């Protein structure tokens, strides 16, 4: 109940894009989608499957949770790539500034330009 309440509160903070298209499009083919729908309509026979029927309302939550985790991973990778790029740019800038500055230390080393 607490998670569902929090999900309702978070709904107010969603961007317009998330409200219109909250999830990525399904990658299942038409036949696969029909098979999945047919399996979902059949009553479960195993005890675990019967217990999971109680948590069908949580499916939307788990979809959102997984989407957020994927986006978090993508952002972490992008941050790492940008960090590497930033480091390379700093090195280039440092070499450039050494090449245009005049000091005894710089004059003693070969000109990087």
ABEGO torsion letter per residue (X at the ends): XAAAAAAAAAAAABBAAAAABABBBBABBAAAAAAAAAAAABBBABAAAAAAAAAAAAAAAAAAAAAAAAAAAAAAAAAAAAAAAAAAAAAAAAAAAAAABBBAAAAABBBAX
